[in-house]
């Protein structure tokens, strides 16, 4: 069914184009929540094992207290019942209580998430800018010395594991040169003369983890940016633009780069998941107080509530990044927008 207004050649569909996309995102969110519940429980081990181990510091000698804790977390119920309780708790905005750390999961996330955002967001943006600029420049100067040099440099970055890259930066700039701190988010027990001194200390601790994540992500995007630029340069509209005598910056950035960046928009959303994976390695290596290190300790302790809360934040971040990529793609390439209905 199509609504129409008076006037020649104007009509629009009765169902908005965002409706099927929204339904797909909601379905994806439900699938993500289901996996978020099942994956921690699929791991070997018992989250209450430390409470039942006489050699553990957290051992509870009273079996009645252990039984009440088991009932509190619902681990004595069938799996399907635990799943319904989990969904109901999320619907009420409750993230639960940490088993290993004996504190609110929401409080833990509020404490660690800002550190992760401080590290991840600038790293992704900087890596995208570096790879887009370098890839576009290499594609524009293809088969030259500059192109070959950039290819070798970024291929090396792409082949080196991000954990090994972090170790190299840590050894060179942290140990041998002593330019940056080796671990942590800021100096322990430090007293600062001003907020600017505290900010400077945080940035010094951020430098090496941020450089590791930025270089690791930039290496993955360069080849896509370069190949996309080379493809765009061979298209007919670029030949027409050259024939008009447009200056090189206009050809390179306004016509070439704008079209070459389209595949990178999708890659940017996909990179959110890769960045979250790298965060666990990087934050563990540098003892950085972010979500990655929190998730690493939660996996070791089989702390289901913390794992569920952390995976929930990560999954929602990836979904939001994909939604942003959809909107950006439609803005960058008007051809992807829904065409008006014929009269």
VENRA-V701150 format. One record per pair of residues at least 24 apart in sequence whose ideal C-beta (glycine too) atoms are under 6 Angstrom apart, sorted by sequence separation. I is the first residue (numbers start at 1). J is the second residue. If there is no record, write none. Layout:
# VENRA-V701150
{{I | J} {I | J}}
This chain:
# VENRA-V701150
{{180 | 204} {181 | 205} {232 | 256} {180 | 207} {232 | 259} {180 | 208} {232 | 260} {229 | 260} {228 | 260} {228 | 263} {276 | 314} {169 | 208} {224 | 263} {225 | 264} {169 | 211} {169 | 212} {224 | 267} {273 | 318} {37 | 83} {166 | 212} {272 | 318} {165 | 212} {37 | 86} {272 | 321} {165 | 216} {47 | 99} {269 | 321} {269 | 322} {162 | 216} {269 | 325} {157 | 215} {266 | 325} {265 | 325} {158 | 219} {157 | 219} {158 | 220} {216 | 278} {265 | 328} {265 | 329} {154 | 219} {213 | 278} {154 | 222} {213 | 282} {115 | 185} {212 | 282} {262 | 332} {262 | 333} {209 | 282} {209 | 286} {209 | 288} {123 | 210} {127 | 214} {131 | 218} {135 | 222} {139 | 226} {126 | 214} {130 | 218} {134 | 222} {138 | 226} {142 | 230} {119 | 209} {123 | 213} {127 | 217} {131 | 221} {135 | 225} {139 | 229} {119 | 210} {123 | 214} {127 | 218} {131 | 222} {135 | 226} {139 | 230} {132 | 225} {136 | 229} {131 | 225} {183 | 286} {184 | 287} {185 | 288} {183 | 287} {185 | 289} {140 | 252} {162 | 278} {166 | 282} {163 | 281} {166 | 285} {136 | 257} {124 | 275} {120 | 275} {115 | 289} {116 | 290} {115 | 290} {116 | 291} {112 | 290} {113 | 291} {112 | 291} {112 | 294} {105 | 305} {109 | 309} {100 | 301} {105 | 306} {100 | 303} {99 | 303} {105 | 309} {98 | 303} {98 | 305} {98 | 306} {96 | 305} {95 | 309} {47 | 302} {45 | 302} {47 | 304} {40 | 304} {40 | 307} {36 | 308} {36 | 311} {36 | 312} {32 | 315} {17 | 338} {13 | 341} {11 | 341} {11 | 343} {9 | 343} {2 | 341}}
